[in-house]
Amino acid sequence: IAFSTVKSAFYCKFLGFGWKLLYDTNPVLVGTKKKLQFFPVVGQGQECISPHKVWELAGVLGADLGQLDAELLCENQDMLAECPDDVLFILFPGTEWEHRNGARLWPYLFRKDKEGKWDIYAFWLTVHFTKGYNLVRLEQGSLG
């Protein structure tokens, strides 16, 4: 899988509109053949979960991928072919942006149609996550 080291248009758009990059993890999906694992952020009996709790969960699971991994998946959607049908959103809390007005956000992928096409968006961290939001990581122990 090839991935450009040049910052994407999505990435540069934030920089051009008054956003500051607070943190950004190194991409982990470049060149991998490992399968992906998906983890719902809302557990049984829960209706929603705060961004802070999602961030903690991502750290525990090792599912704190960032924007560059999100963009790589968007460019190589065949990597998401085995994504379960109930996964509608994939969060990437390894990258956080802050606007000059204090608003913060994370990138995420959104399944935009029944054929499984995905697109990249940004989620405001002022609201809680509900069912359908997931974290992703490389499958532990798989070959590749």
C-alpha positions as CSV (number, residue, x, y, z in Angstrom):
1,I,0.0,0.0,0.0
2,A,1.4,3.3,-1.1
3,F,0.7,6.5,0.9
4,S,2.0,9.9,0.1
5,T,4.2,11.6,2.6
6,V,2.8,14.9,1.4
7,K,0.1,16.3,3.6
8,S,-3.4,15.7,2.1
9,A,-5.9,18.3,1.0
10,F,-8.0,17.3,4.0
11,Y,-5.1,17.8,6.4
12,C,-4.1,21.1,4.8
13,K,-7.6,22.4,4.8
14,F,-7.5,22.5,8.6
15,L,-4.2,24.3,8.7
16,G,-5.6,26.9,6.3
17,F,-8.8,27.6,8.3
18,G,-7.3,28.5,11.7
19,W,-6.9,25.0,13.1
20,K,-3.9,23.9,15.2
21,L,-2.7,20.3,15.3
22,L,-2.6,19.3,19.0
23,Y,-1.3,15.8,18.4
24,D,-0.9,13.2,15.6
25,T,0.2,9.6,16.0
26,N,2.5,8.0,13.4
27,P,0.6,6.0,10.8
28,V,0.6,2.3,11.5
29,L,-1.3,0.9,8.5
30,V,1.3,1.8,5.7
31,G,2.5,-1.5,4.1
32,T,0.6,-3.8,6.4
33,K,-1.2,-6.9,5.4
34,K,-2.7,-7.5,8.8
35,K,-6.5,-7.6,9.3
36,L,-8.3,-4.9,11.1
37,Q,-10.3,-5.3,14.3
38,F,-13.2,-3.1,15.1
39,F,-14.4,-2.1,18.6
40,P,-17.7,-0.4,19.4
41,V,-17.2,2.5,21.7
42,V,-20.7,2.2,23.3
43,G,-21.0,-0.9,25.5
44,Q,-24.1,-2.9,26.3
45,G,-26.5,-1.0,28.5
46,Q,-24.9,2.3,27.5
47,E,-26.6,4.9,25.3
48,C,-23.5,7.1,24.8
49,I,-20.0,7.8,25.8
50,S,-17.9,10.9,26.2
51,P,-14.9,11.7,24.0
52,H,-12.6,11.5,27.0
53,K,-13.8,8.0,27.8
54,V,-13.4,7.0,24.1
55,W,-9.8,8.4,24.2
56,E,-9.1,6.3,27.3
57,L,-10.6,3.2,25.7
58,A,-8.5,3.7,22.5
59,G,-5.3,3.8,24.6
60,V,-6.3,0.6,26.5
61,L,-7.1,-1.2,23.2
62,G,-4.2,0.1,21.2
63,A,-6.8,1.6,18.8
64,D,-5.5,5.2,18.8
65,L,-4.9,5.5,15.1
66,G,-4.7,9.0,13.6
67,Q,-5.8,11.0,10.6
68,L,-3.1,9.7,8.2
69,D,-4.3,6.1,8.8
70,A,-7.9,7.3,8.2
71,E,-6.8,8.9,4.9
72,L,-4.9,5.7,3.9
73,L,-8.1,3.6,4.5
74,C,-10.1,6.2,2.6
75,E,-7.7,5.8,-0.4
76,N,-7.5,2.0,0.0
77,Q,-11.1,1.1,0.8
78,D,-10.5,-2.6,0.0
79,M,-8.8,-2.7,3.4
80,L,-12.3,-2.1,4.9
81,A,-14.0,-4.9,2.9
82,E,-14.3,-7.1,6.0
83,C,-15.7,-4.3,8.2
84,P,-18.9,-5.5,9.9
85,D,-22.2,-4.0,8.5
86,D,-23.1,-2.5,11.9
87,V,-19.9,-0.3,11.8
88,L,-21.1,3.0,10.5
89,F,-18.4,5.3,11.8
90,I,-14.7,4.7,12.6
91,L,-13.0,7.2,14.9
92,F,-9.3,8.2,14.8
93,P,-8.5,9.7,18.2
94,G,-4.8,9.6,17.5
95,T,-5.2,13.0,15.8
96,E,-6.8,16.0,17.5
97,W,-7.3,19.5,16.0
98,E,-8.1,22.7,17.9
99,H,-9.7,25.8,16.4
100,R,-8.7,29.2,17.5
101,N,-12.1,29.5,19.2
102,G,-11.2,26.4,21.4
103,A,-13.4,23.8,19.5
104,R,-11.7,20.5,19.1
105,L,-12.3,17.6,16.7
106,W,-11.1,14.1,15.6
107,P,-11.2,12.7,12.1
108,Y,-13.5,9.8,11.4
109,L,-14.6,7.6,8.5
110,F,-18.3,7.4,7.6
111,R,-19.9,4.6,5.6
112,K,-21.9,6.7,3.2
113,D,-23.7,4.0,1.2
114,K,-24.9,0.4,1.2
115,E,-22.0,-0.6,-1.1
116,G,-19.6,0.2,1.7
117,K,-18.1,3.3,0.3
118,W,-16.4,5.4,3.0
119,D,-15.6,9.1,3.3
120,I,-13.5,11.1,5.8
121,Y,-15.1,13.8,8.0
122,A,-14.3,15.4,11.4
123,F,-16.3,15.0,14.6
124,W,-16.7,17.8,17.2
125,L,-15.6,16.8,20.6
126,T,-18.4,18.7,22.3
127,V,-20.9,15.9,21.9
128,H,-21.0,12.3,23.0
129,F,-20.7,9.2,20.8
130,T,-23.6,6.8,20.3
131,K,-24.0,3.3,18.8
132,G,-22.4,2.8,15.5
133,Y,-19.1,4.5,16.4
134,N,-16.1,2.3,16.5
135,L,-12.4,2.2,17.0
136,V,-10.0,0.2,14.8
137,R,-6.6,-1.4,15.3
138,L,-4.5,-4.0,13.6
139,E,-5.5,-7.5,14.6
140,Q,-3.2,-8.8,17.3
141,G,-1.2,-11.8,16.4
142,S,-2.1,-12.0,12.7
143,L,0.6,-12.5,10.1
144,G,1.8,-9.5,8.0
